[in-house]
């Protein structure tokens, strides 16, 4: 097959963190559909109406906490679904994660921040549930400028 190295299987070249991540049970796999829908809707809505209106649109009524779906699982689902949808921004991923956390009964917010890199500023947004960063990676270098939270 072109593009593959001889003698190296495809499975051996995959990153260690992703091996077996999908095969963790039907509850974890079942959240991928809603995560994919949330990312697509967030992406379209941010482009059409802007972040503030999108946050209100995706602010579904919180349900009772689902013990089988933790914020960590929501983060995994959003990151996994993000690989399917091209050109998603951190704001869209954060809004999708916030909507899914609320759907499964967890209070979540989207933080927006920036960091100075030389003469330039770099903006970033991430979803937070309590003290846990659901999506957004390591955000310790960023100064938080604002928060999109539930009213």
BALOBA-1460 file (C-alpha; in Angstrom, 3 decimals):
// residues 151
<rec num="1" residu="x" x="0.000" y="0.000" z="0.000"/>
<rec num="2" residu="x" x="1.501" y="3.391" z="-0.927"/>
<rec num="3" residu="x" x="2.545" y="5.666" z="1.907"/>
<rec num="4" residu="x" x="3.141" y="2.867" z="4.410"/>
<rec num="5" residu="x" x="6.547" y="1.712" z="5.507"/>
<rec num="6" residu="x" x="7.396" y="-1.873" z="4.685"/>
<rec num="7" residu="x" x="7.169" y="-4.222" z="7.633"/>
<rec num="8" residu="x" x="5.306" y="-1.772" z="9.895"/>
<rec num="9" residu="x" x="1.669" y="-2.432" z="10.614"/>
<rec num="10" residu="x" x="-0.835" y="0.408" z="10.746"/>
<rec num="11" residu="x" x="-1.680" y="-0.499" z="14.325"/>
<rec num="12" residu="x" x="1.909" y="-0.022" z="15.458"/>
<rec num="13" residu="x" x="2.055" y="3.540" z="14.113"/>
<rec num="14" residu="x" x="-1.070" y="4.799" z="15.892"/>
<rec num="15" residu="x" x="-0.495" y="6.978" z="18.947"/>
<rec num="16" residu="x" x="-0.589" y="5.053" z="22.206"/>
<rec num="17" residu="x" x="-3.361" y="7.210" z="23.731"/>
<rec num="18" residu="x" x="-5.811" y="6.242" z="20.997"/>
<rec num="19" residu="x" x="-5.300" y="2.476" z="21.055"/>
<rec num="20" residu="x" x="-8.441" y="0.855" z="22.356"/>
<rec num="21" residu="x" x="-10.088" y="4.179" z="23.218"/>
<rec num="22" residu="x" x="-13.173" y="3.386" z="21.137"/>
<rec num="23" residu="x" x="-13.572" y="-0.134" z="22.493"/>
<rec num="24" residu="x" x="-14.510" y="0.850" z="26.022"/>
<rec num="25" residu="x" x="-18.161" y="-0.037" z="26.103"/>
<rec num="26" residu="x" x="-21.427" y="0.907" z="24.482"/>
<rec num="27" residu="x" x="-22.117" y="3.893" z="26.776"/>
<rec num="28" residu="x" x="-18.863" y="5.585" z="25.826"/>
<rec num="29" residu="x" x="-19.320" y="4.866" z="22.127"/>
<rec num="30" residu="x" x="-22.943" y="6.085" z="22.253"/>
<rec num="31" residu="x" x="-21.831" y="9.620" z="23.140"/>
<rec num="32" residu="x" x="-19.926" y="9.964" z="19.851"/>
<rec num="33" residu="x" x="-23.119" y="10.676" z="17.876"/>
<rec num="34" residu="x" x="-24.242" y="13.567" z="20.079"/>
<rec num="35" residu="x" x="-20.656" y="14.889" z="20.141"/>
<rec num="36" residu="x" x="-20.481" y="14.910" z="16.360"/>
<rec num="37" residu="x" x="-23.839" y="16.690" z="16.105"/>
<rec num="38" residu="x" x="-22.798" y="19.243" z="18.756"/>
<rec num="39" residu="x" x="-19.548" y="20.071" z="16.932"/>
<rec num="40" residu="x" x="-21.292" y="20.486" z="13.570"/>
<rec num="41" residu="x" x="-24.063" y="22.644" z="15.057"/>
<rec num="42" residu="x" x="-21.560" y="24.739" z="17.033"/>
<rec num="43" residu="x" x="-19.433" y="25.291" z="13.941"/>
<rec num="44" residu="x" x="-22.336" y="26.385" z="11.780"/>
<rec num="45" residu="x" x="-23.935" y="28.521" z="14.493"/>
<rec num="46" residu="x" x="-20.703" y="30.372" z="15.362"/>
<rec num="47" residu="x" x="-20.246" y="31.255" z="11.701"/>
<rec num="48" residu="x" x="-23.874" y="32.333" z="11.257"/>
<rec num="49" residu="x" x="-24.748" y="34.018" z="14.562"/>
<rec num="50" residu="x" x="-21.557" y="34.475" z="16.578"/>
<rec num="51" residu="x" x="-20.390" y="32.946" z="19.861"/>
<rec num="52" residu="x" x="-22.837" y="34.586" z="22.297"/>
<rec num="53" residu="x" x="-25.977" y="33.531" z="20.445"/>
<rec num="54" residu="x" x="-24.492" y="30.080" z="19.813"/>
<rec num="55" residu="x" x="-23.846" y="29.646" z="23.541"/>
<rec num="56" residu="x" x="-27.518" y="30.428" z="24.235"/>
<rec num="57" residu="x" x="-28.619" y="28.079" z="21.445"/>
<rec num="58" residu="x" x="-26.541" y="25.197" z="22.780"/>
<rec num="59" residu="x" x="-27.503" y="25.792" z="26.424"/>
<rec num="60" residu="x" x="-29.905" y="22.908" z="26.732"/>
<rec num="61" residu="x" x="-31.685" y="22.345" z="30.014"/>
<rec num="62" residu="x" x="-29.391" y="20.422" z="32.382"/>
<rec num="63" residu="x" x="-30.465" y="16.927" z="33.282"/>
<rec num="64" residu="x" x="-29.784" y="14.869" z="36.355"/>
<rec num="65" residu="x" x="-26.137" y="13.749" z="36.424"/>
<rec num="66" residu="x" x="-25.561" y="10.534" z="34.479"/>
<rec num="67" residu="x" x="-23.051" y="8.476" z="36.465"/>
<rec num="68" residu="x" x="-21.950" y="6.580" z="33.343"/>
<rec num="69" residu="x" x="-20.970" y="9.738" z="31.442"/>
<rec num="70" residu="x" x="-18.298" y="11.797" z="33.166"/>
<rec num="71" residu="x" x="-16.869" y="15.099" z="31.886"/>
<rec num="72" residu="x" x="-13.721" y="13.142" z="30.968"/>
<rec num="73" residu="x" x="-15.844" y="10.975" z="28.657"/>
<rec num="74" residu="x" x="-17.385" y="14.099" z="27.141"/>
<rec num="75" residu="x" x="-13.893" y="15.461" z="26.435"/>
<rec num="76" residu="x" x="-12.867" y="12.199" z="24.800"/>
<rec num="77" residu="x" x="-15.994" y="12.184" z="22.627"/>
<rec num="78" residu="x" x="-15.536" y="15.800" z="21.492"/>
<rec num="79" residu="x" x="-11.856" y="15.230" z="20.659"/>
<rec num="80" residu="x" x="-12.709" y="12.029" z="18.779"/>
<rec num="81" residu="x" x="-15.588" y="13.598" z="16.829"/>
<rec num="82" residu="x" x="-13.391" y="16.618" z="16.087"/>
<rec num="83" residu="x" x="-11.119" y="14.426" z="13.972"/>
<rec num="84" residu="x" x="-14.036" y="13.805" z="11.587"/>
<rec num="85" residu="x" x="-15.172" y="17.417" z="11.162"/>
<rec num="86" residu="x" x="-12.663" y="19.555" z="9.229"/>
<rec num="87" residu="x" x="-11.459" y="22.990" z="10.340"/>
<rec num="88" residu="x" x="-13.086" y="23.209" z="13.756"/>
<rec num="89" residu="x" x="-11.823" y="25.923" z="16.067"/>
<rec num="90" residu="x" x="-11.213" y="25.678" z="19.787"/>
<rec num="91" residu="x" x="-14.308" y="27.807" z="20.471"/>
<rec num="92" residu="x" x="-16.536" y="25.357" z="18.604"/>
<rec num="93" residu="x" x="-15.066" y="22.376" z="20.488"/>
<rec num="94" residu="x" x="-15.488" y="24.186" z="23.814"/>
<rec num="95" residu="x" x="-19.123" y="25.127" z="23.093"/>
<rec num="96" residu="x" x="-19.880" y="21.546" z="22.017"/>
<rec num="97" residu="x" x="-18.277" y="20.155" z="25.190"/>
<rec num="98" residu="x" x="-20.246" y="22.604" z="27.353"/>
<rec num="99" residu="x" x="-23.500" y="21.574" z="25.675"/>
<rec num="100" residu="x" x="-22.755" y="17.870" z="26.181"/>
<rec num="101" residu="x" x="-21.762" y="18.373" z="29.815"/>
<rec num="102" residu="x" x="-25.073" y="20.148" z="30.415"/>
<rec num="103" residu="x" x="-26.930" y="17.399" z="28.565"/>
<rec num="104" residu="x" x="-25.466" y="14.819" z="30.935"/>
<rec num="105" residu="x" x="-26.151" y="16.873" z="34.054"/>
<rec num="106" residu="x" x="-22.886" y="18.711" z="34.724"/>
<rec num="107" residu="x" x="-22.475" y="22.467" z="35.074"/>
<rec num="108" residu="x" x="-19.843" y="23.625" z="32.603"/>
<rec num="109" residu="x" x="-18.554" y="26.889" z="31.209"/>
<rec num="110" residu="x" x="-16.383" y="28.097" z="28.349"/>
<rec num="111" residu="x" x="-13.360" y="30.203" z="29.223"/>
<rec num="112" residu="x" x="-11.678" y="32.490" z="26.711"/>
<rec num="113" residu="x" x="-8.108" y="33.617" z="27.179"/>
<rec num="114" residu="x" x="-4.939" y="34.732" z="25.485"/>
<rec num="115" residu="x" x="-1.180" y="34.479" z="25.803"/>
<rec num="116" residu="x" x="1.523" y="36.766" z="24.460"/>
<rec num="117" residu="x" x="3.923" y="35.070" z="22.055"/>
<rec num="118" residu="x" x="6.587" y="37.607" z="21.185"/>
<rec num="119" residu="x" x="4.811" y="40.549" z="19.591"/>
<rec num="120" residu="x" x="1.609" y="38.606" z="18.951"/>
<rec num="121" residu="x" x="-1.331" y="37.530" z="21.076"/>
<rec num="122" residu="x" x="-2.755" y="34.053" z="20.688"/>
<rec num="123" residu="x" x="-6.370" y="33.495" z="21.721"/>
<rec num="124" residu="x" x="-7.776" y="30.190" z="22.934"/>
<rec num="125" residu="x" x="-10.985" y="28.872" z="24.462"/>
<rec num="126" residu="x" x="-11.603" y="25.801" z="26.566"/>
<rec num="127" residu="x" x="-14.439" y="24.088" z="28.405"/>
<rec num="128" residu="x" x="-14.321" y="23.723" z="32.177"/>
<rec num="129" residu="x" x="-16.436" y="21.544" z="34.444"/>
<rec num="130" residu="x" x="-15.601" y="22.402" z="38.036"/>
<rec num="131" residu="x" x="-11.790" y="22.413" z="38.134"/>
<rec num="132" residu="x" x="-11.481" y="19.909" z="35.264"/>
<rec num="133" residu="x" x="-10.617" y="21.159" z="31.764"/>
<rec num="134" residu="x" x="-12.900" y="19.094" z="29.517"/>
<rec num="135" residu="x" x="-11.366" y="20.223" z="26.202"/>
<rec num="136" residu="x" x="-8.661" y="22.742" z="25.437"/>
<rec num="137" residu="x" x="-5.498" y="21.032" z="26.620"/>
<rec num="138" residu="x" x="-3.007" y="22.625" z="28.981"/>
<rec num="139" residu="x" x="-4.268" y="26.155" z="29.568"/>
<rec num="140" residu="x" x="-1.938" y="27.208" z="32.386"/>
<rec num="141" residu="x" x="-0.067" y="29.678" z="30.130"/>
<rec num="142" residu="x" x="-3.260" y="31.521" z="29.149"/>
<rec num="143" residu="x" x="-4.696" y="34.517" z="30.974"/>
<rec num="144" residu="x" x="-8.456" y="34.117" z="31.250"/>
<rec num="145" residu="x" x="-10.245" y="37.092" z="29.749"/>
<rec num="146" residu="x" x="-13.844" y="35.989" z="30.052"/>
<rec num="147" residu="x" x="-16.266" y="33.177" z="30.721"/>
<rec num="148" residu="x" x="-19.397" y="31.996" z="28.951"/>
<rec num="149" residu="x" x="-21.375" y="30.497" z="31.806"/>
<rec num="150" residu="x" x="-24.937" y="29.544" z="32.494"/>
<rec num="151" residu="x" x="-27.226" y="32.403" z="33.512"/>
